[in-house]
Every structure is written in structure tokens, then in C-alpha cells.
Amino acid sequence: MTESAEERDGWLFATLAAVTTVTAIISSLGAPLVPSIAERYAVPISTAQWILTATLVTAAAATPVIGRWGSGRLRRPVILGTLLLVLAGTVLSALPVSIGALIAGRSLQGLGLAVAPLALAVARDAWSGARLASRLSLLSVATVAGAGLGYPVTGFIAEHGGVSGAYGFGAALIAGTLVLAVRHLPRHADGAPQRVDLPSAGLVAVGAVGLLLAVSQGEQWGWSSGAVLGLAATGAGLLAAWVVRSLRVARRGGQPLVDLRLVLRPGLRGPNAVAFALATGMYGLLTIVVLLVSSDGSRGWGLDAGPGAAGLVLVPYALLSVTGSRVALRVARRFGPQWLLPFGSTVFASAMALLAVLHDDLGQALLVMAVGGLGSGFTFSSLPMLIVPHVPPAETGSAMAFNQLLRYLGFSVGSAAGVTLLEVFGGGDAALRATALTLAAVCLAAGVGALAGRRRPLPHS
């Protein structure tokens, strides 16, 4: 029996929704499990935290690469190939082999975060007008909802089926999504794939890993040890080499991984700084709250509520993120977009300040995450409307790619720095307060900088 056009349309949307939702769920199969994994493999929390950090570093390096490889006629094979790698990484993570194998598997899962933009590109080709706007909105919400769903579900499964059970569940989800994608993704797309600066992607990935290893292991190995100083110097050197290479490629008329000439353009400094600062704060907040809910009190704080409750705390964050994105649109229409970043940064900083004084029960943790979700949704949803008016149409893609890269790097820094700050400040209740207030100050400083750096949009907008 031949499928009707309406049935094909419905299955295509279901497939794209599965891709965006499931890859978000898989990427979130980390934070609630950190304490369990530290106990399982007898490693420090700072080492176990790499099951989240590694995913985010991979996403930072892979997003611009997969986005360009997946343009035009290669979109379908790139999506399918990436989903296969995510499936392999999830299966590897489910095997009780070693912490190294788990981190390697989690790195492969980070590729899933780079697939969501390709799903949106398929939607832009398939629909138009009001239907396109509606479905793009739903797919964007699905990404946030997927992350929000992933934490409580995997936390519950981990509590009853262990770490292997949680990743086995993720493997089943990815396998089902892959079947849908093979069956329903369009087989043809117009356009040639873009060239990719692979050396730049390697410099970003290895450089970021070097710096983050130095940050996350500094307290364990000693901040003045040769290993920490060597990693920091190597990481900084590789990232500097990436900057030099990217500028050289752009000057010669080539296509760099991201166009770094846009970094300091008037009107873009604020959105880029806030993207990095809020991304750092977001994963710093997430890390601290999950540890707070899961810890047994031996650090001087902790609710000892288990992985299920640790997963639950992201639900209000996800729900209020969606609410914040809707509020941002209304504020922009009424008062102008220039107030979005300062307000969003202030709301997020207030969540960190709340955490400093309210961390005695699960209800307080849920409140903190709700406020953080509101600030996060308000800020991140406003970035495109603030960036696009300040760049020519031909440079919009590169400007957004750099902002996304900063966001993922910020996620990585926040994931590693949250645990590190707790250790640097001494590990007790005072350390929890000091860490939260430090991250709040970072977010507030970014908001003030965004307010001071406002610029009028370009005439073309």
C-alpha cells in the first residue's frame, strides 16, 4: 500500500522530532549519574564529571563540521552516519569496562548535539509559510524538552537499573530513531556540501581538552605541577594556533571553521560574551545542584536523595526555559531587544545567589533551577534576534556558528569549573556558597558588559 502525501508528511515530522528530542536526551545522560559513576569506578568527582564535559567538548568541535558536511546532497548520509556513531558511543557507555571507555563513549554521544541543526534544515526544505514556522518552533522546543525529559528518566532508570541500564535505555532510543531516519528522511537534497577546515576542528577539540583537564585536575594534581602547567600551556597554545589559522584562512578568501573576524564587531561583543558566560553558569549551576541533591552530606552539604531526585531537578529548568523564551519575544516587541541580555543575565545570577542561601531541601533546589531556567530561556532565545541585525545576510551563518561554538565551550568550562571551584574553596558549606556567588558574579558582569556594549543594527536589517 502506497503512503499518501499526508502520511509521508506526518512521518517526516515525527522523524525530525525524534532526532531533535532523542539526541537531546542522549546528551543529557550525564549529570545525574556523576556521583554514581564516581562511586562505581572509585574515581574523584572531578574525573567522573568528564562524562559530561567530554560530550560538550565534542559538540563544540563537531557542530560547525557536521553542519557543513551535512549541507546539500550529503545531508541524509551525514545524519545517518552521525546517529550510528552516537549509537556506538551509547552502547560503549553501557558496558562496564572502565572510566576511560565510558568517557570515550560519551564523547561520541556529543556528536548528537550537532545533528539538531541539520534536522531544522530538512524542515526548511520540506515546508514553508505558517506550517514551517509552526514546525520549526515545535522542533526547537523539542530540543529543550528532550534535555528536560532525559534527566528525570535516566535518573530513575539509574536508581533501579544502574548506570548500564540508563545507557542501555539510551541505546534503544537511538536505535529506534535511526530506524525512523533510514525510513523517512528525504533521499535527495539540492546543493553541494561545503568544505570543512578539519585542522581547525582538531585544534579546538584538543586545545579545549587540554585547558579543561588542567582546570578539572588542578586541585588533585597540584596547581603548580608540571602536568597541570603543561596541559594549560598546550591547550592555550593550540587554541591560539586555531585563532591564527582561522584569520589566515579568512584573509586568503577561504572558509574557516568559524569567521573569527566577527568576534569584536560592534553589536556582537555583548551576545557573544553573554553566550559564553551564561553557558558557563548554566552548567556550573547544573553540576552543583546535581551534586547537592545526590551527595550524602560528607562534604558539609548534601540531601542524599539519589539519582532519581537528581534527574528531577532539571524538569522545572526545562519548563521555565520554554516560558522564558516566550517572555523574551514579548519584551523585545514592547521595550526593544536591548534589554534582553542584561535582564536575562540578572535573572540567572539571582538563581546562583538563591543557591548560595537556599540549599537545605529538595524544594529549594527545584526553586533555584526554576529561576535559572527562566533566565536561561530568556537569554538564549534572544541571541539570534540580537545577532542577526548586526551582520550582513551573507555572514549570518558564520556569526551564529561562532556564538554556538562559544556556547558549547561555555558548557564545557562550567561542567569542569563547578567541581573545581568547590574544591578550591575547601569543599564545605562555605565552598558551596562561594562557588555559587562566584558564578553569579560572572553572569552579572556579562550582563553589564552587554548593556554597555549596545549598538544600533546595520541599515540592511
Backbone torsions as a table, in degrees:
resi	resn	phi	psi	omega
1	MET	NA	129.1	-177.7
2	THR	-80.8	135.5	178.3
3	GLU	-71.6	141.7	174.5
4	SER	-76.7	165.2	178.5
5	ALA	-61.1	-36.5	179.7
6	GLU	-66.7	-40.0	178.3
7	GLU	-66.2	-42.2	178.3
8	ARG	-61.9	-40.7	178.7
9	ASP	-61.7	-44.7	-180.0
10	GLY	-64.5	-42.6	179.3
11	TRP	-67.3	-36.3	178.1
12	LEU	-63.9	-44.1	179.5
13	PHE	-65.2	-40.5	178.1
14	ALA	-61.1	-38.2	179.3
15	THR	-65.8	-46.4	179.7
16	LEU	-64.9	-38.0	176.7
17	ALA	-64.0	-39.8	177.7
18	ALA	-64.3	-42.7	-179.6
19	VAL	-60.8	-49.0	-177.4
20	THR	-69.2	-38.7	-177.5
21	THR	-74.0	-48.6	-174.2
22	VAL	-68.5	-39.6	178.2
23	THR	-64.4	-33.8	175.1
24	ALA	-66.8	-40.5	177.8
25	ILE	-62.4	-45.6	-177.5
26	ILE	-63.4	-41.7	-179.7
27	SER	-64.5	-25.3	-178.4
28	SER	-90.5	5.9	179.5
29	LEU	-78.8	52.2	-175.7
30	GLY	-135.7	-66.6	-167.7
31	ALA	-56.1	-46.6	-179.0
32	PRO	-63.4	-18.3	-175.2
33	LEU	-95.8	-6.6	-174.7
34	VAL	-55.5	-50.8	179.7
35	PRO	-61.8	-38.3	179.1
36	SER	-65.1	-39.0	-178.9
37	ILE	-71.5	-38.5	176.1
38	ALA	-58.8	-40.5	179.3
39	GLU	-71.7	-41.1	-176.8
40	ARG	-62.4	-43.0	-176.0
41	TYR	-102.5	5.9	177.9
42	ALA	54.3	51.3	178.6
43	VAL	-123.5	159.5	177.3
44	PRO	-65.0	158.2	176.9
45	ILE	-57.0	-38.5	-178.8
46	SER	-61.9	-32.0	176.1
47	THR	-76.6	-45.4	178.9
48	ALA	-61.4	-29.3	-179.5
49	GLN	-62.1	-17.7	179.4
50	TRP	-68.5	-13.7	174.1
51	ILE	-66.7	-21.3	174.3
52	LEU	-95.9	-44.8	-177.8
53	THR	-61.7	-42.4	-178.7
54	ALA	-61.5	-38.3	178.2
55	THR	-61.1	-42.2	-175.9
56	LEU	-74.1	-36.1	176.0
57	VAL	-63.6	-43.5	177.3
58	THR	-60.0	-43.4	179.6
59	ALA	-61.2	-40.5	-179.5
60	ALA	-61.3	-44.7	-177.9
61	ALA	-77.3	-32.7	-171.7
62	ALA	-85.9	-27.0	-173.8
63	THR	-57.8	-51.9	178.4
64	PRO	-66.7	-30.6	-179.8
65	VAL	-68.4	-52.8	-178.7
66	ILE	-65.5	-35.1	177.5
67	GLY	-60.0	-38.0	-179.4
68	ARG	-82.2	-40.3	175.8
69	TRP	-60.8	-34.8	-174.8
70	GLY	-86.7	11.7	176.5
71	SER	-82.7	148.9	175.5
72	GLY	67.4	-140.5	-168.9
73	ARG	-69.2	-16.0	-179.2
74	LEU	-90.1	4.5	-174.4
75	ARG	-60.1	-48.4	-178.5
76	ARG	-61.9	-53.1	-179.8
77	PRO	-62.6	-32.0	178.7
78	VAL	-68.3	-42.9	178.2
79	ILE	-62.3	-47.0	-178.6
80	LEU	-65.4	-42.7	179.7
81	GLY	-64.4	-39.3	178.8
82	THR	-66.0	-42.3	177.7
83	LEU	-62.1	-35.8	176.2
84	LEU	-63.2	-42.5	178.7
85	LEU	-66.1	-38.5	176.7
86	VAL	-63.6	-40.7	177.3
87	LEU	-61.5	-44.8	178.9
88	ALA	-61.3	-42.1	178.8
89	GLY	-64.9	-36.4	-179.6
90	THR	-70.7	-39.1	175.9
91	VAL	-64.1	-43.5	178.7
92	LEU	-60.6	-39.8	179.8
93	SER	-65.9	-28.5	-178.7
94	ALA	-76.1	-18.6	-178.1
95	LEU	-81.1	129.4	-178.7
96	PRO	-79.8	67.2	-174.7
97	VAL	-95.0	-66.9	-178.1
98	SER	-162.7	165.7	177.6
99	ILE	-65.7	-32.6	177.6
100	GLY	-64.1	-44.0	178.0
101	ALA	-64.0	-38.6	179.0
102	LEU	-63.5	-44.6	179.4
103	ILE	-65.3	-38.0	176.6
104	ALA	-62.7	-43.1	177.5
105	GLY	-62.8	-41.3	178.3
106	ARG	-65.4	-32.2	176.6
107	SER	-62.9	-44.2	177.4
108	LEU	-62.7	-35.5	178.9
109	GLN	-64.9	-26.0	177.8
110	GLY	-61.9	-21.6	176.8
111	LEU	-62.5	-26.1	-179.0
112	GLY	-62.4	-31.4	179.3
113	LEU	-65.6	-22.6	-179.2
114	ALA	-84.3	-7.9	-176.6
115	VAL	-84.6	-29.0	-175.9
116	ALA	-54.6	-43.8	177.5
117	PRO	-60.6	-32.5	177.7
118	LEU	-68.7	-35.8	175.5
119	ALA	-62.1	-39.7	176.8
120	LEU	-66.1	-35.3	177.8
121	ALA	-65.5	-39.3	175.6
122	VAL	-61.0	-41.9	179.2
123	ALA	-62.6	-40.8	179.6
124	ARG	-63.3	-32.8	177.7
125	ASP	-76.3	-30.2	-172.4
126	ALA	-85.7	-30.5	-173.4
127	TRP	-131.6	169.1	179.2
128	SER	-149.4	169.5	174.8
129	GLY	64.1	-142.2	-176.2
130	ALA	-65.2	-35.3	179.6
131	ARG	-65.4	-40.8	178.0
132	LEU	-62.3	-46.9	-179.2
133	ALA	-59.5	-42.7	-179.2
134	SER	-64.5	-44.0	-175.2
135	ARG	-75.9	-33.3	173.9
136	LEU	-63.5	-40.2	178.1
137	SER	-62.6	-44.8	-179.7
138	LEU	-64.6	-39.9	179.4
139	LEU	-67.3	-36.3	177.8
140	SER	-65.7	-42.2	178.1
141	VAL	-65.9	-34.9	-179.6
142	ALA	-60.1	-33.8	178.5
143	THR	-63.4	-46.5	179.2
144	VAL	-67.2	-44.4	-178.8
145	ALA	-63.5	-35.2	179.1
146	GLY	-63.2	-43.8	177.3
147	ALA	-63.5	-41.9	179.3
148	GLY	-64.8	-35.8	179.3
149	LEU	-74.3	-36.4	-175.4
150	GLY	-61.5	-39.2	-176.4
151	TYR	-65.0	-53.5	-178.4
152	PRO	-67.8	-36.3	-178.6
153	VAL	-66.0	-49.6	-178.9
154	THR	-69.7	-32.1	175.2
155	GLY	-62.1	-43.0	178.8
156	PHE	-64.7	-44.6	-179.3
157	ILE	-64.9	-41.3	179.9
158	ALA	-63.7	-34.7	-179.1
159	GLU	-66.7	-30.2	-176.4
160	HIS	-108.0	-25.3	-177.9
161	GLY	-121.0	4.0	178.0
162	GLY	79.1	178.7	-178.6
163	VAL	-62.4	-42.1	179.7
164	SER	-62.7	-36.5	177.6
165	GLY	-64.1	-39.8	180.0
166	ALA	-64.4	-45.5	-179.6
167	TYR	-75.2	-28.3	172.6
168	GLY	-63.4	-40.5	174.9
169	PHE	-60.4	-42.9	178.2
170	GLY	-63.1	-39.2	178.7
171	ALA	-62.7	-39.7	178.1
172	ALA	-63.7	-41.1	178.3
173	LEU	-62.6	-45.0	-179.2
174	ILE	-66.1	-39.7	179.1
175	ALA	-60.8	-44.0	177.6
176	GLY	-63.2	-40.3	178.1
177	THR	-64.9	-39.3	178.9
178	LEU	-62.9	-40.5	177.4
179	VAL	-61.0	-45.8	177.4
180	LEU	-59.6	-43.0	-177.3
181	ALA	-65.8	-41.6	177.8
182	VAL	-61.3	-38.2	-175.5
183	ARG	-78.9	-36.8	-165.8
184	HIS	-120.5	-10.6	177.4
185	LEU	-67.4	141.3	177.5
186	PRO	-57.2	141.5	-176.9
187	ARG	-88.8	-11.1	-178.0
188	HIS	-134.6	143.9	174.8
189	ALA	-148.1	146.7	-178.0
190	ASP	-82.0	154.9	173.8
191	GLY	100.9	154.4	179.2
192	ALA	-96.3	146.9	176.6
193	PRO	-64.9	150.1	-179.9
194	GLN	-86.1	155.0	176.0
195	ARG	-71.7	148.0	-177.3
196	VAL	-122.3	131.7	176.8
197	ASP	-85.1	82.0	-176.8
198	LEU	-62.6	-39.1	176.7
199	PRO	-57.1	-36.7	178.1
200	SER	-65.3	-40.3	178.2
201	ALA	-61.5	-40.8	177.8
202	GLY	-64.8	-40.8	178.8
203	LEU	-63.4	-41.4	178.6
204	VAL	-63.5	-48.2	-175.7
205	ALA	-64.1	-52.3	-176.0
206	VAL	-69.1	-38.6	177.9
207	GLY	-62.8	-44.5	179.5
208	ALA	-65.0	-40.5	179.0
209	VAL	-62.3	-42.8	179.3
210	GLY	-60.4	-47.6	179.8
211	LEU	-65.1	-43.1	-177.4
212	LEU	-70.2	-33.2	174.0
213	LEU	-63.3	-41.5	178.4
214	ALA	-62.7	-42.0	-179.7
215	VAL	-66.5	-45.8	-173.2
216	SER	-75.5	-27.8	-176.4
217	GLN	-105.0	0.9	-176.1
218	GLY	-58.5	-41.1	-178.6
219	GLU	-69.1	-34.4	-178.7
220	GLN	-76.5	-43.4	-173.6
221	TRP	-91.5	-17.8	-174.8
222	GLY	102.2	125.7	-175.0
223	TRP	-66.0	-23.6	179.8
224	SER	-101.4	9.0	-179.7
225	SER	-69.9	156.1	179.6
226	GLY	-61.7	-37.0	-178.5
227	ALA	-64.7	-45.8	-178.9
228	VAL	-66.9	-46.7	180.0
229	LEU	-64.1	-38.3	178.7
230	GLY	-66.0	-43.6	177.6
231	LEU	-62.5	-43.6	-179.5
232	ALA	-63.1	-44.5	-179.2
233	ALA	-65.8	-42.5	179.4
234	THR	-64.1	-46.1	179.8
235	GLY	-61.2	-46.7	179.3
236	ALA	-62.9	-39.9	179.0
237	GLY	-63.4	-41.3	179.7
238	LEU	-67.5	-39.8	177.9
239	LEU	-67.1	-36.9	175.6
240	ALA	-64.1	-40.2	177.6
241	ALA	-62.7	-36.8	176.2
242	TRP	-62.2	-43.7	179.3
243	VAL	-59.9	-48.1	-179.4
244	VAL	-61.3	-45.3	-179.0
245	ARG	-63.1	-44.3	-178.0
246	SER	-62.1	-42.5	179.0
247	LEU	-66.2	-38.2	179.3
248	ARG	-66.2	-44.1	179.1
249	VAL	-61.1	-42.1	-179.7
250	ALA	-65.3	-41.0	-179.7
251	ARG	-63.9	-31.7	-178.9
252	ARG	-84.8	5.3	178.1
253	GLY	84.4	9.6	178.7
254	GLY	-84.6	-171.0	-177.9
255	GLN	-117.0	98.0	179.5
256	PRO	-70.4	167.0	178.1
257	LEU	-55.1	-49.2	167.7
258	VAL	-140.0	147.9	-176.6
259	ASP	-84.2	100.8	-176.3
260	LEU	-72.6	-9.9	176.3
261	ARG	-65.8	-16.6	-180.0
262	LEU	-83.0	-10.6	-170.8
263	VAL	-59.0	-46.9	-173.8
264	LEU	-100.5	13.5	178.9
265	ARG	-65.9	137.5	177.9
266	PRO	-55.1	135.7	-178.5
267	GLY	94.4	-17.6	-179.3
268	LEU	-106.0	-18.8	-178.1
269	ARG	-60.9	-44.9	-178.8
270	GLY	-62.5	-54.5	178.7
271	PRO	-58.0	-37.8	-179.6
272	ASN	-70.4	-41.9	179.0
273	ALA	-64.7	-42.1	-179.3
274	VAL	-68.8	-37.4	178.1
275	ALA	-58.3	-45.0	-179.6
276	PHE	-69.2	-46.5	-176.7
277	ALA	-65.3	-44.9	-178.8
278	LEU	-70.3	-33.8	175.8
279	ALA	-65.0	-40.7	175.9
280	THR	-62.2	-46.5	179.3
281	GLY	-64.1	-38.0	-177.8
282	MET	-60.6	-50.1	-178.3
283	TYR	-78.8	-23.5	170.3
284	GLY	-64.9	-45.7	177.4
285	LEU	-61.4	-46.8	-179.3
286	LEU	-58.8	-45.6	-179.3
287	THR	-61.4	-47.7	-175.9
288	ILE	-66.0	-43.5	-177.1
289	VAL	-67.2	-39.7	177.8
290	VAL	-62.8	-43.4	176.7
291	LEU	-64.2	-38.9	178.1
292	LEU	-58.9	-47.5	-176.8
293	VAL	-69.8	-35.6	-174.1
294	SER	-86.7	-29.3	-171.8
295	SER	-67.2	152.6	-174.3
296	ASP	-92.6	5.4	179.0
297	GLY	96.6	-3.7	-178.1
298	SER	-67.7	-19.9	178.1
299	ARG	-85.4	-2.5	-173.3
300	GLY	98.8	-4.3	174.5
301	TRP	-153.4	162.3	-179.7
302	GLY	136.8	144.1	-177.1
303	LEU	-103.6	-13.1	177.8
304	ASP	51.1	47.2	-175.3
305	ALA	-97.9	-6.7	175.6
306	GLY	90.3	167.1	-177.9
307	PRO	-61.8	-33.7	-179.8
308	GLY	-60.9	-47.1	178.0
309	ALA	-67.7	-34.7	177.8
310	ALA	-62.8	-36.8	175.8
311	GLY	-70.7	-32.6	-177.7
312	LEU	-63.3	-29.1	-172.9
313	VAL	-66.4	-19.1	-179.8
314	LEU	-83.2	-11.7	-179.5
315	VAL	-60.8	-53.1	177.3
316	PRO	-62.7	-31.0	177.4
317	TYR	-61.6	-47.6	-178.6
318	ALA	-65.8	-44.2	-178.5
319	LEU	-63.5	-44.7	-179.3
320	LEU	-74.0	-22.1	173.6
321	SER	-64.0	-42.8	177.7
322	VAL	-64.0	-44.2	177.7
323	THR	-60.1	-43.4	179.4
324	GLY	-61.1	-37.4	179.6
325	SER	-65.8	-35.1	178.6
326	ARG	-72.5	-39.7	178.0
327	VAL	-63.0	-38.2	-179.0
328	ALA	-58.9	-41.1	179.7
329	LEU	-62.9	-41.5	-179.7
330	ARG	-67.2	-41.4	179.0
331	VAL	-64.1	-42.0	-179.3
332	ALA	-62.4	-39.9	179.9
333	ARG	-67.6	-37.0	-173.7
334	ARG	-86.0	-43.5	-172.8
335	PHE	-113.2	-8.6	-175.6
336	GLY	97.6	151.4	-174.3
337	PRO	-74.7	-10.5	-174.6
338	GLN	-66.1	-17.6	-178.5
339	TRP	-93.7	-5.4	-172.8
340	LEU	-66.3	-49.9	-176.9
341	LEU	-66.7	-46.4	177.3
342	PRO	-59.8	-41.4	-179.2
343	PHE	-67.8	-46.6	-179.8
344	GLY	-61.3	-41.4	178.4
345	SER	-63.3	-39.3	179.8
346	THR	-66.2	-42.4	178.8
347	VAL	-62.5	-43.3	-178.9
348	PHE	-67.0	-41.3	177.7
349	ALA	-61.2	-35.3	178.9
350	SER	-65.7	-31.2	175.5
351	ALA	-63.9	-41.3	178.3
352	MET	-66.0	-39.7	178.5
353	ALA	-65.4	-38.5	175.9
354	LEU	-60.4	-42.0	179.5
355	LEU	-60.4	-34.9	-179.2
356	ALA	-62.4	-29.2	-176.7
357	VAL	-111.8	-18.1	-178.3
358	LEU	-122.0	96.9	178.7
359	HIS	-151.4	37.6	-175.9
360	ASP	-103.4	-12.0	178.0
361	ASP	-155.3	170.6	-174.7
362	LEU	-65.5	-36.5	179.0
363	GLY	-59.5	-40.4	177.9
364	GLN	-66.2	-38.3	177.2
365	ALA	-63.1	-40.8	178.2
366	LEU	-64.5	-39.4	177.8
367	LEU	-63.3	-45.5	179.1
368	VAL	-58.5	-45.3	-178.9
369	MET	-67.9	-32.6	177.0
370	ALA	-64.5	-45.5	178.8
371	VAL	-64.8	-42.0	177.1
372	GLY	-61.6	-40.4	177.8
373	GLY	-62.4	-40.1	178.5
374	LEU	-62.2	-46.5	179.2
375	GLY	-66.0	-38.7	-180.0
376	SER	-66.4	-48.1	179.7
377	GLY	-63.5	-39.3	178.9
378	PHE	-61.1	-42.2	-175.0
379	THR	-78.3	-54.0	-172.6
380	PHE	-66.7	-33.5	179.0
381	SER	-70.3	-21.9	-177.5
382	SER	-86.1	-15.2	-174.4
383	LEU	-59.6	-46.2	179.3
384	PRO	-59.1	-42.2	-177.7
385	MET	-70.1	-18.6	177.2
386	LEU	-90.1	-29.9	-177.6
387	ILE	-82.3	-47.7	-171.8
388	VAL	-55.4	-42.7	-178.5
389	PRO	-65.8	-12.8	-174.5
390	HIS	-103.7	6.4	178.3
391	VAL	-133.2	149.1	173.7
392	PRO	-62.1	153.8	-178.0
393	PRO	-53.7	-37.2	-177.4
394	ALA	-67.8	-19.6	-177.1
395	GLU	-104.1	3.5	-176.6
396	THR	-61.3	-45.2	-178.1
397	GLY	-60.2	-43.3	-179.2
398	SER	-67.6	-39.1	179.3
399	ALA	-64.0	-42.4	179.3
400	MET	-70.4	-34.6	178.9
401	ALA	-64.2	-41.6	179.2
402	PHE	-66.7	-39.6	178.5
403	ASN	-63.4	-39.8	177.6
404	GLN	-65.7	-39.4	178.0
405	LEU	-61.5	-44.4	177.1
406	LEU	-60.8	-37.7	-178.7
407	ARG	-63.7	-48.2	-179.6
408	TYR	-66.3	-38.0	176.0
409	LEU	-64.4	-38.1	175.8
410	GLY	-63.4	-41.4	175.3
411	PHE	-56.5	-44.3	-178.2
412	SER	-64.0	-45.1	-179.9
413	VAL	-63.0	-44.9	179.6
414	GLY	-61.9	-39.1	179.5
415	SER	-61.5	-43.3	-179.1
416	ALA	-79.5	-39.0	-172.8
417	ALA	-73.4	-29.4	-179.4
418	GLY	-57.7	-48.7	179.1
419	VAL	-68.5	-40.4	-177.9
420	THR	-62.8	-43.4	-179.9
421	LEU	-63.1	-39.7	177.1
422	LEU	-58.5	-39.8	180.0
423	GLU	-72.7	-41.4	-178.8
424	VAL	-62.2	-38.9	-178.4
425	PHE	-82.9	2.1	171.2
426	GLY	108.9	-9.1	171.0
427	GLY	84.6	-9.6	-179.3
428	GLY	-91.9	-164.9	-179.2
429	ASP	-62.7	-37.5	177.1
430	ALA	-62.8	-34.2	178.4
431	ALA	-67.2	-39.2	177.0
432	LEU	-60.2	-45.6	179.9
433	ARG	-64.9	-44.3	-178.4
434	ALA	-64.2	-40.3	178.8
435	THR	-63.6	-45.8	180.0
436	ALA	-62.5	-42.7	-179.1
437	LEU	-69.8	-32.7	175.9
438	THR	-63.2	-47.0	178.7
439	LEU	-66.5	-34.7	175.7
440	ALA	-62.1	-41.3	179.5
441	ALA	-64.1	-38.0	177.3
442	VAL	-61.3	-45.2	-179.3
443	CYS	-65.8	-42.0	178.3
444	LEU	-63.8	-41.5	179.8
445	ALA	-62.3	-39.8	178.3
446	ALA	-64.5	-41.2	178.6
447	GLY	-63.4	-41.4	177.4
448	VAL	-64.1	-41.6	177.9
449	GLY	-63.1	-38.5	178.5
450	ALA	-65.4	-38.8	179.6
451	LEU	-66.5	-39.9	-179.1
452	ALA	-73.7	-25.5	-174.3
453	GLY	-99.7	20.7	-179.0
454	ARG	-64.5	144.2	177.6
455	ARG	-138.2	154.4	175.6
456	ARG	-71.9	146.8	178.3
457	PRO	-68.1	162.4	177.7
458	LEU	-67.9	154.3	-177.3
459	PRO	-59.2	-28.9	-176.8
460	HIS	-66.5	-21.3	-175.1
461	SER	-77.5	NA	NA
